[in-house]
Amino acid sequence: MTGTVIFDPLIPWPFLAAVGAIAAAGVGLALWRGLSGWALRGLAALVVIAALSGPVYQIEDRARLTDIVLMIEDESASQTLSDRARQTAQAAEELAVEIEARDNTELRRIRVGDGEGDEGTQVMAALNEALAEEPRARIAGILVVSDGLVHDADQAPELPAPMHLLQTGRADDWDRRLIVRNAPAFAIIGESVTLTLRVEDSGAAPAGAATAPLEISVDGGEPQQLSIPIGRDVELPVTLPHGGRNVIQFSVPQAEGELTDRNNTALIQMNGVRDRLRVLLVSGEPHPGGRTWRNLLKSDSSVDLVHFTILRPPEKQDGVPVDELSLIAFPTRELFLEKINDFDLIIFDRYKRRGILPAIYLDNVTNYINDGGAVLIAAGPDFASADSIFRSPLAPILPAQPSARVFEERYVPMVSELGQRHPVTTNLGDPADWGAWLRQIDVNHRSGEVLMTGIDERPLLVLDRVGKGRVAMLASDHAWLWSRGFEGGGPQLELLRRLAHWMMKEPELEEEALWAEANGQSMRIIRQTLGDDVGPVTVTRPNGETLEITLQEVSPGRFEALYYGPEIGLYRLQEGDHTAVIGLGPAAPKEFERTIATGDILEPVLANMRGGVIRLEDGLPSIRNVRAGRPAAGRGWVGLTPRDAYETRDVTQAGLLPPWLVLLLAGGFLLGGWLREGRR
């Protein structure tokens, strides 16, 4: 129990001070006038003022509370390097025994792993949570057993007691790290993009190593090897081989004695895009849908369009001098011989043989397709005539043959069963909401896939692969009715956009494809196929282990599965003849950006309460008691600040001046002063 005197004034302190001033003035006046009773008058005033101040004797029944020591044990990924985990476990156990043996002291052990995603070691977040749960007045000290590689030091709280870092690691540790300075999200196919790389040694690296071997592989292919200097930025040109995602892996072999090879590899995932898609559109004659293709292609800023419409065929002789025609000559030789390979797509829109393009030019178009080009035939009545483009050197590569019949009747285009699985025509909407077309060219299917049908399920849209190239045929010239909203219209823009991009080999429209989409350490495996079923996907982890993943059909022709990758690195996928690669995790995990143990990161935080850094390699420090504000760490020791905290169980109060005593004393002093002055 403890007893103290406290004051509970009957009037506010300012008023009490005013009363005291008035009393002092009265006593001073009596003294100045020479009244012999001034002292007794002053004592009477003092008794009254003391009574007004409300003196109380308070007795508290207190229970002593224990001091609390927080010990944070770092179990993040960087603590698995070398023997740091063993150092941490051994030091934590010995400290726990010593602290629990101290009088009136409790220990709180807090284990900290890797932060969510790639946040690194979150020691300060754990410390903030611990301080929120414990009374700060009882915290005697904070011990952090870690390599010091903390990634949230800027979120350090205001410390209630000294904090110390018991640092793991060795003085002779060293590590080699591969850094990619810039990693653009995309690059132009076939054009070089410059990446800046750096190989950096840190810690007690061995002297004499000036260069390091570097291996580069694209999409898990055969690696290329070269040597780059250590400690210097190196600019490396890289050319993406194909469109879509390209996974580029850079790696440096593990050197003898370095801490880890986890930071010797960097994965860069870049999307390959075309600089410009060059399209040649040849319209055989003006017609209502002639601007459909032009508007579609011109609306895409990534497309360079060359469009020729044959307004005046050779057989038209009206006597108008050539120099008076506001037309340009059709540069057939330049387009179809000299620069044909510069185009990604050639569209023949209602084109028929009129002698404008000699057979040798059309034969060159066939070679262009076999070498990887793309041709789209938008057929009109001309395709069924004697002048059909089918009756030319293009015939061997066309997927359908005209029967010479043209149907002029109403029908609604339908997606075939195969078309419902093909990326070009899947999910185009409900055909019940589509408007009708009024013309179809009758063709006989010869090769490729029929994705859409028309009258009596006759082929309407046929796609085919020829050699390295692609050919498509649309057996109607009435797609423009959809864009005009005829009978409600239809998905004309989306259909033609997909068709054009499939022909230009955009990866997302491939009908047979295997790929994966990464989200942190998880991946969504996707298999697109025209078949009814697919086999399991074999996943090869970065460490070489393999497992099989069964896919489930989520929509016609699309099979998916979710997989969590336990490691950071390159994963290889295979299903039949289809392969893919994907990188999981960050290109440079934060836990391995710096691997050499250090106290520099936490030094500013520790200095606030005069804590210190002790290397466990030099031995476990002893624990001492220190007063608040004094140095809390020294060679071989760390300090805790006893808090002497207590809990008040009961409080009793008793007044020091009961009213009757105040009356008696004040009245007695006043009477004594009056009598003394009266005898005078």
Order of alpha helices (4+ residues) and beta strands (2+ residues): beta-alpha-alpha-beta-beta-alpha-beta-alpha-beta-beta-beta-beta-beta-beta-beta-beta-beta-beta-beta-alpha-beta-beta-alpha-beta-beta-beta-beta-beta-beta-beta-alpha-alpha-beta-beta-beta-beta-beta-beta-beta-beta-alpha-beta-beta-beta-beta-beta-alpha
